[in-house]
Amino acid sequence: MTTRVPAGTPAQAVDDVRAREAAHSRELAAHGHLLRLWRPPLAPGEWRTLGLFAAADATALEEVLASMPLRVWRTDQVTPLAPHPNDPAAPAPGGRAPEFLTTFQVEFPGGTPAGDVDGARAREAVRARELARQGHLLRLWALPEPDQALGLWQAAGAAEMQAIADSLPLTPWMTTRVTPLSPHPSDPAAGR
């Protein structure tokens, strides 16, 4: 979600919309539509938020997003998520350690023996369970593109997160992007 407040908007109007947004976010969380909110790294003057929402379908999600007061100044980019076989389905606790979002793209070179692919995927599943037990891997989703995944992680810092990503058995065949996340004041997990 990217918010661009028009130049010349009075500060009081901005404060009013932000206050209504925070109150409405609490309502959406109470109804199970808003699961998490984070801030990715921001440039000066930039307002961006990453959100995790639940809705029955794309139409219902659009209704939820359109109901938010900041939508008057905000554009949203929606990426549907699907279950991933290695998802630990752990509730995202928030607040215990820095969180990171990862995107993974797996690409095996043509001609890679099927046994090698199957073996690497099996080792990846074992490692994902280990990292979930250690409290590092919180959630894992499949993205719409083949062999792409989105992960939510906790680590002591960027160096530990990179070491975790490097420890994954699919690393030789995977392009990984790590995004550090900052707490968002309206994140439903902040109260837990």
RAJO-V720322 format. One record per backbone hydrogen bond with DSSP energy under -0.5 kcal/mol. NH is the residue of the N-H (numbers start at 0). CO is the residue of the C=O. If there is no record, write none. Layout:
<<NH	CO> <NH	CO>>
This chain:
<<1	74> <2	46> <3	72> <8	5> <12	9> <13	9> <14	10> <15	11> <16	12> <17	13> <18	14> <19	15> <20	16> <21	17> <22	18> <23	19> <24	20> <25	21> <26	22> <27	23> <28	24> <29	25> <30	26> <31	28> <32	27> <33	27> <34	32> <34	51> <35	51> <37	49> <38	181> <45	42> <46	2> <47	45> <48	0> <49	37> <51	35> <52	50> <53	32> <60	56> <61	57> <62	58> <63	59> <64	60> <65	61> <66	62> <66	63> <67	64> <70	67> <71	68> <72	69> <73	69> <74	1> <77	75> <81	141> <83	139> <86	83> <89	137> <92	90> <97	154> <98	180> <99	152> <100	178> <101	150> <102	176> <103	148> <104	174> <105	146> <106	172> <111	108> <115	112> <116	112> <117	113> <118	114> <119	115> <120	116> <121	117> <122	118> <123	119> <124	120> <125	121> <126	122> <127	123> <128	124> <129	125> <130	126> <131	127> <132	128> <133	129> <134	131> <135	130> <136	130> <137	135> <137	151> <138	151> <140	149> <141	81> <142	147> <147	144> <148	103> <149	140> <150	101> <151	138> <152	99> <153	135> <154	97> <160	156> <161	157> <162	158> <163	159> <164	160> <165	161> <166	162> <166	163> <167	164> <170	167> <172	169> <173	170> <174	104> <175	173> <176	102> <178	100> <179	177> <180	98> <181	38> <183	36> <186	183> <189	186> <190	187> <191	188>>
